Amino acid sequence: MLIDRLSARLAIAEQENAKRYVRVRQGVDFASNDYLDFSQRDELKQAAHDAIASHGVGGRASHLVMGHSQHHDELEQRAAQFFGYEAAMVFSSGYAANLGIMAALLAKGDRVLHDRLNHASLLDGGSLSGANFRRFRHNDVAQLRDFLSRSNEPTLVAIESVYSMDGDLADLIGIEAVCREYGATLLVDDAHGVGVIGHHGGGASTAIKPDILMVACGKALGSYGALVCGSKSLVDGLSNFARTYVYTTALPPAQAAVTSAALQLIQENDEAIARLQRNIAHFRRCAQQAGLPLSDSHSAIQPILVGDNARLMALSEQLEAKGFLVGAIRAPTVAKGSERLRISLSAAHTSEQIEQLISEVRSSDLI
């Protein structure tokens, strides 16, 4: 009966052009989050090769049993230094990190305040924590202040640095200031900021120092897993009470070694960041000249609103037939009427590829 109910939901999704498919895709990649093209860098491949040779391919056990290797230890030290925190720890994914943080920190009677456009992992962490859950309007510091002023229960404020569907930046300075004013704990999910925004690609931590910084390693760092940075007290507490850390197999050592190499690469040579920034500027300039409806995004995420699931999927298929892979973000992932192409730029794109993509979108009659 339960599987039948799932099938019925799937049939409705198919009628609404919202059914998702898992498949291998071929073409010029304007869909992934590999913003610096680090997943293809020889330095990172060599780091993985060396770690596999010495430690094998699996995580083998949880961190607290015997899954914590020298590569995890080195990554945590490097991450704490890179982002300017007292301590850092490795989680198996960004989703696990956000759920683990909130479950460990929050209790019934506490409060969690979310930006309305937060990622599902943040929203799920808040709703599963048992704390009182509320969402404030996107980037609305005044409404956040109003919510904080109404009561004095322990409060966690959760935001992203760069929002994954719109590509716009959080008001980091304004939100941090109001959190300090009311004694709220601030969690910043920097998944789409590191390697893209901030001094030398340092992300949110180059502008503010939130109480908790979560960095997903599968985006600009070209690796996998997640880092949580904060005080030693925070890391010690999460190591003991974050169930998504305590009760899961450790990230394979090779992935930790790859992330360490990625952080070192950013520190030593930010040419990839400079190329990415040039590509972002070139895309926006060419798209504006072509009359495409751009959002206010200066990150690697450049959405183009289409406003209808059926038209969006038709456009996505047209682009794929021309050799371009672009994210098609449909309702209910985004609000109905705001369906969009989610174009992800990277340091690997050439000016010609960007211009060709814009030309194909512009020549379509679906925008």
SETIDREN-212100 format. One record per residue (C-alpha): residue in three letters; x, y, z. Coordinates in nm, 2 decimals. Example, Ala and Ser with C-alpha at 12.3 -4.5 7.8 and 13.67 -1.06 7.14 Angstrom:
BEGIN
+---------+--------+--------+--------+
| residuo |      x |      y |      z |
+---------+--------+--------+--------+
|     ALA |   1.23 |  -0.45 |   0.78 |
|     SER |   1.37 |  -0.11 |   0.71 |
+---------+--------+--------+--------+
//
This chain:
BEGIN
+---------+--------+--------+--------+
| residuo |      x |      y |      z |
+---------+--------+--------+--------+
|     MET |   0.00 |   0.00 |   0.00 |
|     LEU |   0.28 |   0.25 |   0.09 |
|     ILE |   0.46 |   0.18 |  -0.24 |
|     ASP |   0.13 |   0.22 |  -0.43 |
|     ARG |   0.09 |   0.56 |  -0.27 |
|     LEU |   0.44 |   0.66 |  -0.38 |
|     SER |   0.35 |   0.55 |  -0.73 |
|     ALA |   0.04 |   0.76 |  -0.73 |
|     ARG |   0.25 |   1.06 |  -0.62 |
|     LEU |   0.49 |   0.99 |  -0.91 |
|     ALA |   0.20 |   0.98 |  -1.16 |
|     ILE |   0.09 |   1.32 |  -1.05 |
|     ALA |   0.45 |   1.45 |  -1.08 |
|     GLU |   0.47 |   1.32 |  -1.43 |
|     GLN |   0.14 |   1.49 |  -1.53 |
|     GLU |   0.28 |   1.82 |  -1.40 |
|     ASN |   0.61 |   1.77 |  -1.59 |
|     ALA |   0.79 |   1.75 |  -1.25 |
|     LYS |   0.91 |   1.39 |  -1.26 |
|     ARG |   1.28 |   1.35 |  -1.21 |
|     TYR |   1.50 |   1.10 |  -1.40 |
|     VAL |   1.85 |   0.97 |  -1.32 |
|     ARG |   2.05 |   0.92 |  -1.63 |
|     VAL |   2.40 |   0.97 |  -1.78 |
|     ARG |   2.43 |   1.30 |  -1.96 |
|     GLN |   2.68 |   1.40 |  -2.22 |
|     GLY |   2.76 |   1.76 |  -2.33 |
|     VAL |   2.92 |   2.09 |  -2.23 |
|     ASP |   2.86 |   2.11 |  -1.86 |
|     PHE |   2.66 |   2.42 |  -1.75 |
|     ALA |   2.48 |   2.22 |  -1.48 |
|     SER |   2.72 |   2.10 |  -1.21 |
|     ASN |   2.87 |   2.28 |  -0.91 |
|     ASP |   3.23 |   2.22 |  -1.00 |
|     TYR |   3.29 |   2.60 |  -1.02 |
|     LEU |   3.67 |   2.59 |  -1.03 |
|     ASP |   3.70 |   2.27 |  -1.24 |
|     PHE |   3.90 |   2.13 |  -0.95 |
|     SER |   3.75 |   1.78 |  -0.99 |
|     GLN |   3.96 |   1.75 |  -1.31 |
|     ARG |   4.29 |   1.89 |  -1.17 |
|     ASP |   4.59 |   1.66 |  -1.18 |
|     GLU |   4.70 |   1.78 |  -0.83 |
|     LEU |   4.37 |   1.65 |  -0.68 |
|     LYS |   4.39 |   1.33 |  -0.87 |
|     GLN |   4.74 |   1.27 |  -0.74 |
|     ALA |   4.63 |   1.34 |  -0.39 |
|     ALA |   4.36 |   1.07 |  -0.42 |
|     HIS |   4.59 |   0.82 |  -0.58 |
|     ASP |   4.85 |   0.86 |  -0.30 |
|     ALA |   4.59 |   0.83 |  -0.02 |
|     ILE |   4.43 |   0.52 |  -0.18 |
|     ALA |   4.78 |   0.36 |  -0.21 |
|     SER |   4.84 |   0.42 |   0.16 |
|     HIS |   4.49 |   0.39 |   0.32 |
|     GLY |   4.27 |   0.20 |   0.07 |
|     VAL |   3.94 |   0.31 |  -0.08 |
|     GLY |   3.69 |   0.29 |   0.21 |
|     GLY |   3.61 |   0.48 |   0.53 |
|     ARG |   3.60 |   0.14 |   0.71 |
|     ALA |   3.43 |   0.26 |   1.03 |
|     SER |   3.29 |   0.57 |   1.21 |
|     HIS |   3.54 |   0.84 |   1.31 |
|     LEU |   3.50 |   0.75 |   1.68 |
|     VAL |   3.58 |   0.38 |   1.62 |
|     MET |   3.88 |   0.38 |   1.38 |
|     GLY |   3.77 |   0.56 |   1.07 |
|     HIS |   3.96 |   0.88 |   1.15 |
|     SER |   4.29 |   0.88 |   0.96 |
|     GLN |   4.58 |   1.11 |   0.94 |
|     HIS |   4.42 |   1.26 |   0.62 |
|     HIS |   4.11 |   1.36 |   0.81 |
|     ASP |   4.32 |   1.51 |   1.08 |
|     GLU |   4.53 |   1.70 |   0.84 |
|     LEU |   4.22 |   1.83 |   0.66 |
|     GLU |   4.06 |   1.95 |   0.98 |
|     GLN |   4.38 |   2.14 |   1.08 |
|     ARG |   4.41 |   2.29 |   0.73 |
|     ALA |   4.04 |   2.39 |   0.72 |
|     ALA |   4.06 |   2.56 |   1.07 |
|     GLN |   4.36 |   2.76 |   0.95 |
|     PHE |   4.22 |   2.84 |   0.61 |
|     PHE |   3.88 |   2.97 |   0.74 |
|     GLY |   4.02 |   3.12 |   1.05 |
|     TYR |   3.86 |   2.91 |   1.32 |
|     GLU |   3.97 |   2.74 |   1.64 |
|     ALA |   3.87 |   2.39 |   1.51 |
|     ALA |   3.71 |   2.20 |   1.23 |
|     MET |   3.56 |   1.86 |   1.17 |
|     VAL |   3.48 |   1.64 |   0.87 |
|     PHE |   3.12 |   1.52 |   0.79 |
|     SER |   3.03 |   1.27 |   0.52 |
|     SER |   2.81 |   1.52 |   0.34 |
|     GLY |   2.67 |   1.87 |   0.37 |
|     TYR |   2.32 |   1.73 |   0.43 |
|     ALA |   2.45 |   1.52 |   0.71 |
|     ALA |   2.64 |   1.81 |   0.86 |
|     ASN |   2.34 |   2.05 |   0.86 |
|     LEU |   2.11 |   1.78 |   1.02 |
|     GLY |   2.38 |   1.68 |   1.27 |
|     ILE |   2.45 |   2.04 |   1.38 |
|     MET |   2.08 |   2.12 |   1.44 |
|     ALA |   2.00 |   1.80 |   1.62 |
|     ALA |   2.29 |   1.84 |   1.85 |
|     LEU |   2.24 |   2.21 |   1.93 |
|     LEU |   1.86 |   2.24 |   1.95 |
|     ALA |   1.61 |   2.11 |   2.19 |
|     LYS |   1.24 |   2.14 |   2.25 |
|     GLY |   1.16 |   2.50 |   2.35 |
|     ASP |   1.46 |   2.64 |   2.15 |
|     ARG |   1.40 |   2.84 |   1.84 |
|     VAL |   1.54 |   2.82 |   1.48 |
|     LEU |   1.49 |   3.10 |   1.23 |
|     HIS |   1.55 |   3.02 |   0.86 |
|     ASP |   1.59 |   3.24 |   0.56 |
|     ARG |   1.29 |   3.14 |   0.34 |
|     LEU |   1.51 |   3.03 |   0.05 |
|     ASN |   1.73 |   2.80 |   0.26 |
|     HIS |   1.85 |   2.46 |   0.12 |
|     ALA |   1.64 |   2.16 |   0.20 |
|     SER |   1.91 |   2.02 |   0.44 |
|     LEU |   1.88 |   2.33 |   0.66 |
|     LEU |   1.50 |   2.33 |   0.65 |
|     ASP |   1.49 |   1.95 |   0.73 |
|     GLY |   1.74 |   2.00 |   1.01 |
|     GLY |   1.53 |   2.27 |   1.17 |
|     SER |   1.20 |   2.08 |   1.14 |
|     LEU |   1.35 |   1.75 |   1.27 |
|     SER |   1.52 |   1.92 |   1.56 |
|     GLY |   1.21 |   1.97 |   1.77 |
|     ALA |   1.28 |   2.34 |   1.81 |
|     ASN |   1.02 |   2.61 |   1.73 |
|     PHE |   1.07 |   2.66 |   1.36 |
|     ARG |   1.01 |   2.99 |   1.17 |
|     ARG |   1.11 |   3.13 |   0.83 |
|     PHE |   1.18 |   3.50 |   0.77 |
|     ARG |   1.16 |   3.67 |   0.43 |
|     HIS |   1.46 |   3.62 |   0.21 |
|     ASN |   1.75 |   3.85 |   0.32 |
|     ASP |   1.51 |   4.06 |   0.53 |
|     VAL |   1.72 |   4.18 |   0.82 |
|     ALA |   1.43 |   4.39 |   0.96 |
|     GLN |   1.20 |   4.10 |   0.98 |
|     LEU |   1.47 |   3.88 |   1.14 |
|     ARG |   1.53 |   4.15 |   1.40 |
|     ASP |   1.15 |   4.17 |   1.47 |
|     PHE |   1.14 |   3.79 |   1.52 |
|     LEU |   1.45 |   3.80 |   1.75 |
|     SER |   1.31 |   4.08 |   1.96 |
|     ARG |   0.98 |   3.90 |   2.05 |
|     SER |   1.13 |   3.64 |   2.28 |
|     ASN |   1.45 |   3.54 |   2.45 |
|     GLU |   1.46 |   3.16 |   2.41 |
|     PRO |   1.79 |   3.01 |   2.28 |
|     THR |   1.79 |   3.08 |   1.90 |
|     LEU |   1.98 |   2.95 |   1.60 |
|     VAL |   1.97 |   3.16 |   1.28 |
|     ALA |   2.04 |   2.96 |   0.97 |
|     ILE |   2.13 |   3.11 |   0.63 |
|     GLU |   2.33 |   3.04 |   0.31 |
|     SER |   2.61 |   3.26 |   0.19 |
|     VAL |   2.51 |   3.21 |  -0.18 |
|     TYR |   2.16 |   3.08 |  -0.25 |
|     SER |   2.17 |   2.78 |  -0.46 |
|     MET |   1.87 |   2.85 |  -0.68 |
|     ASP |   1.89 |   3.22 |  -0.73 |
|     GLY |   2.27 |   3.27 |  -0.69 |
|     ASP |   2.23 |   3.59 |  -0.49 |
|     LEU |   2.43 |   3.67 |  -0.18 |
|     ALA |   2.31 |   3.69 |   0.18 |
|     ASP |   2.33 |   4.01 |   0.37 |
|     LEU |   2.61 |   3.86 |   0.58 |
|     ILE |   2.71 |   4.17 |   0.77 |
|     GLY |   2.36 |   4.28 |   0.85 |
|     ILE |   2.25 |   3.94 |   0.96 |
|     GLU |   2.56 |   3.88 |   1.17 |
|     ALA |   2.50 |   4.22 |   1.34 |
|     VAL |   2.14 |   4.15 |   1.44 |
|     CYS |   2.24 |   3.80 |   1.57 |
|     ARG |   2.51 |   3.96 |   1.79 |
|     GLU |   2.26 |   4.22 |   1.91 |
|     TYR |   2.01 |   3.96 |   2.03 |
|     GLY |   2.26 |   3.68 |   2.13 |
|     ALA |   2.15 |   3.44 |   1.86 |
|     THR |   2.38 |   3.17 |   1.73 |
|     LEU |   2.45 |   3.21 |   1.35 |
|     LEU |   2.50 |   2.92 |   1.12 |
|     VAL |   2.62 |   3.00 |   0.76 |
|     ASP |   2.60 |   2.73 |   0.49 |
|     ASP |   2.89 |   2.84 |   0.26 |
|     ALA |   2.85 |   2.55 |   0.01 |
|     HIS |   2.82 |   2.78 |  -0.29 |
|     GLY |   3.04 |   3.06 |  -0.16 |
|     VAL |   3.38 |   2.90 |  -0.10 |
|     GLY |   3.60 |   2.93 |  -0.41 |
|     VAL |   3.36 |   3.19 |  -0.56 |
|     ILE |   3.31 |   3.49 |  -0.33 |
|     GLY |   3.53 |   3.66 |  -0.07 |
|     HIS |   3.90 |   3.74 |  -0.07 |
|     HIS |   4.09 |   3.47 |  -0.27 |
|     GLY |   3.77 |   3.26 |  -0.27 |
|     GLY |   3.76 |   3.23 |   0.10 |
|     GLY |   3.38 |   3.25 |   0.11 |
|     ALA |   3.17 |   3.40 |   0.39 |
|     SER |   3.45 |   3.38 |   0.64 |
|     THR |   3.63 |   3.66 |   0.47 |
|     ALA |   3.35 |   3.90 |   0.55 |
|     ILE |   3.22 |   3.78 |   0.89 |
|     LYS |   3.29 |   3.50 |   1.14 |
|     PRO |   2.97 |   3.32 |   1.20 |
|     ASP |   2.95 |   3.09 |   1.51 |
|     ILE |   2.92 |   2.79 |   1.28 |
|     LEU |   3.05 |   2.77 |   0.92 |
|     MET |   2.95 |   2.47 |   0.71 |
|     VAL |   3.14 |   2.41 |   0.39 |
|     ALA |   3.03 |   2.14 |   0.14 |
|     CYS |   3.33 |   2.00 |  -0.03 |
|     GLY |   3.16 |   1.88 |  -0.35 |
|     LYS |   3.12 |   2.22 |  -0.51 |
|     ALA |   3.42 |   2.45 |  -0.59 |
|     LEU |   3.66 |   2.23 |  -0.39 |
|     GLY |   3.59 |   1.95 |  -0.64 |
|     SER |   3.58 |   1.68 |  -0.38 |
|     TYR |   3.31 |   1.53 |  -0.15 |
|     GLY |   3.21 |   1.55 |   0.21 |
|     ALA |   3.17 |   1.86 |   0.43 |
|     LEU |   3.35 |   2.07 |   0.69 |
|     VAL |   3.21 |   2.23 |   1.00 |
|     CYS |   3.42 |   2.51 |   1.15 |
|     GLY |   3.38 |   2.68 |   1.48 |
|     SER |   3.51 |   2.68 |   1.84 |
|     LYS |   3.68 |   2.38 |   2.00 |
|     SER |   3.37 |   2.35 |   2.23 |
|     LEU |   3.14 |   2.33 |   1.92 |
|     VAL |   3.35 |   2.06 |   1.75 |
|     ASP |   3.40 |   1.86 |   2.07 |
|     GLY |   3.02 |   1.87 |   2.13 |
|     LEU |   2.93 |   1.77 |   1.77 |
|     SER |   3.18 |   1.49 |   1.78 |
|     ASN |   2.99 |   1.34 |   2.07 |
|     PHE |   2.63 |   1.44 |   2.00 |
|     ALA |   2.58 |   1.49 |   1.62 |
|     ARG |   2.42 |   1.15 |   1.53 |
|     THR |   2.49 |   1.19 |   1.16 |
|     TYR |   2.86 |   1.20 |   1.26 |
|     VAL |   2.87 |   0.95 |   1.54 |
|     TYR |   2.67 |   0.68 |   1.37 |
|     THR |   2.80 |   0.68 |   1.01 |
|     THR |   3.11 |   0.55 |   0.84 |
|     ALA |   3.38 |   0.81 |   0.80 |
|     LEU |   3.45 |   0.98 |   0.47 |
|     PRO |   3.71 |   0.78 |   0.28 |
|     PRO |   4.06 |   0.91 |   0.35 |
|     ALA |   4.12 |   0.98 |  -0.02 |
|     GLN |   3.84 |   1.23 |  -0.02 |
|     ALA |   3.98 |   1.41 |   0.28 |
|     ALA |   4.32 |   1.42 |   0.11 |
|     VAL |   4.16 |   1.57 |  -0.21 |
|     THR |   3.99 |   1.84 |  -0.01 |
|     SER |   4.32 |   1.93 |   0.17 |
|     ALA |   4.48 |   1.95 |  -0.17 |
|     ALA |   4.20 |   2.18 |  -0.30 |
|     LEU |   4.24 |   2.42 |  -0.01 |
|     GLN |   4.61 |   2.43 |  -0.06 |
|     LEU |   4.56 |   2.50 |  -0.43 |
|     ILE |   4.33 |   2.79 |  -0.36 |
|     GLN |   4.59 |   2.93 |  -0.11 |
|     GLU |   4.88 |   2.90 |  -0.36 |
|     ASN |   4.72 |   2.99 |  -0.69 |
|     ASP |   4.38 |   3.16 |  -0.74 |
|     GLU |   4.40 |   3.18 |  -1.12 |
|     ALA |   4.11 |   2.95 |  -1.14 |
|     ILE |   3.91 |   3.19 |  -0.93 |
|     ALA |   4.01 |   3.48 |  -1.16 |
|     ARG |   3.90 |   3.28 |  -1.47 |
|     LEU |   3.56 |   3.20 |  -1.30 |
|     GLN |   3.51 |   3.57 |  -1.22 |
|     ARG |   3.59 |   3.66 |  -1.58 |
|     ASN |   3.34 |   3.40 |  -1.71 |
|     ILE |   3.07 |   3.53 |  -1.48 |
|     ALA |   3.12 |   3.89 |  -1.60 |
|     HIS |   3.13 |   3.77 |  -1.97 |
|     PHE |   2.81 |   3.57 |  -1.93 |
|     ARG |   2.62 |   3.86 |  -1.77 |
|     ARG |   2.74 |   4.10 |  -2.03 |
|     CYS |   2.65 |   3.88 |  -2.33 |
|     ALA |   2.31 |   3.78 |  -2.17 |
|     GLN |   2.22 |   4.14 |  -2.12 |
|     GLN |   2.31 |   4.22 |  -2.47 |
|     ALA |   2.09 |   3.93 |  -2.59 |
|     GLY |   1.80 |   4.06 |  -2.38 |
|     LEU |   1.78 |   3.75 |  -2.16 |
|     PRO |   1.60 |   3.80 |  -1.82 |
|     LEU |   1.88 |   3.78 |  -1.57 |
|     SER |   1.85 |   3.78 |  -1.19 |
|     ASP |   2.06 |   3.99 |  -0.95 |
|     SER |   2.33 |   3.73 |  -0.92 |
|     HIS |   2.70 |   3.79 |  -0.95 |
|     SER |   2.80 |   3.43 |  -0.84 |
|     ALA |   2.86 |   3.13 |  -1.05 |
|     ILE |   2.49 |   3.05 |  -1.04 |
|     GLN |   2.30 |   3.24 |  -1.31 |
|     PRO |   1.93 |   3.15 |  -1.33 |
|     ILE |   1.71 |   3.25 |  -1.63 |
|     LEU |   1.34 |   3.24 |  -1.55 |
|     VAL |   1.11 |   3.05 |  -1.78 |
|     GLY |   0.80 |   3.03 |  -1.56 |
|     ASP |   0.65 |   2.70 |  -1.67 |
|     ASN |   0.75 |   2.33 |  -1.62 |
|     ALA |   0.66 |   2.22 |  -1.97 |
|     ARG |   0.83 |   2.51 |  -2.15 |
|     LEU |   1.14 |   2.47 |  -1.93 |
|     MET |   1.17 |   2.10 |  -2.00 |
|     ALA |   1.13 |   2.16 |  -2.37 |
|     LEU |   1.41 |   2.43 |  -2.36 |
|     SER |   1.63 |   2.20 |  -2.16 |
|     GLU |   1.59 |   1.92 |  -2.41 |
|     GLN |   1.66 |   2.16 |  -2.70 |
|     LEU |   1.98 |   2.27 |  -2.54 |
|     GLU |   2.09 |   1.92 |  -2.47 |
|     ALA |   2.03 |   1.83 |  -2.83 |
|     LYS |   2.27 |   2.11 |  -2.92 |
|     GLY |   2.53 |   1.97 |  -2.67 |
|     PHE |   2.47 |   2.19 |  -2.37 |
|     LEU |   2.37 |   2.05 |  -2.03 |
|     VAL |   2.19 |   2.30 |  -1.81 |
|     GLY |   2.00 |   2.25 |  -1.49 |
|     ALA |   1.62 |   2.27 |  -1.53 |
|     ILE |   1.48 |   2.36 |  -1.19 |
|     ARG |   1.10 |   2.30 |  -1.17 |
|     ALA |   0.82 |   2.34 |  -0.92 |
|     PRO |   0.80 |   2.23 |  -0.65 |
|     THR |   1.18 |   2.27 |  -0.60 |
|     VAL |   1.11 |   2.64 |  -0.67 |
|     ALA |   0.78 |   2.83 |  -0.64 |
|     LYS |   0.53 |   2.77 |  -0.92 |
|     GLY |   0.58 |   3.04 |  -1.18 |
|     SER |   0.95 |   3.08 |  -1.11 |
|     GLU |   1.08 |   2.77 |  -1.29 |
|     ARG |   1.42 |   2.84 |  -1.43 |
|     LEU |   1.73 |   2.73 |  -1.62 |
|     ARG |   2.00 |   2.72 |  -1.36 |
|     ILE |   2.32 |   2.79 |  -1.55 |
|     SER |   2.63 |   2.71 |  -1.35 |
|     LEU |   2.95 |   2.87 |  -1.47 |
|     SER |   3.30 |   2.74 |  -1.41 |
|     ALA |   3.66 |   2.83 |  -1.47 |
|     ALA |   3.67 |   2.56 |  -1.74 |
|     HIS |   3.43 |   2.74 |  -1.98 |
|     THR |   3.56 |   2.92 |  -2.28 |
|     SER |   3.42 |   3.25 |  -2.40 |
|     GLU |   3.30 |   3.08 |  -2.71 |
|     GLN |   3.10 |   2.81 |  -2.51 |
|     ILE |   2.93 |   3.08 |  -2.31 |
|     GLU |   2.84 |   3.28 |  -2.62 |
|     GLN |   2.71 |   2.97 |  -2.80 |
|     LEU |   2.49 |   2.88 |  -2.50 |
|     ILE |   2.34 |   3.23 |  -2.49 |
|     SER |   2.28 |   3.22 |  -2.86 |
|     GLU |   2.09 |   2.89 |  -2.83 |
|     VAL |   1.88 |   3.02 |  -2.55 |
|     ARG |   1.80 |   3.34 |  -2.73 |
|     SER |   1.71 |   3.17 |  -3.05 |
|     SER |   1.45 |   2.95 |  -2.87 |
|     ASP |   1.09 |   3.07 |  -2.87 |
|     LEU |   1.05 |   2.94 |  -2.51 |
|     ILE |   1.18 |   3.23 |  -2.31 |
+---------+--------+--------+--------+
//
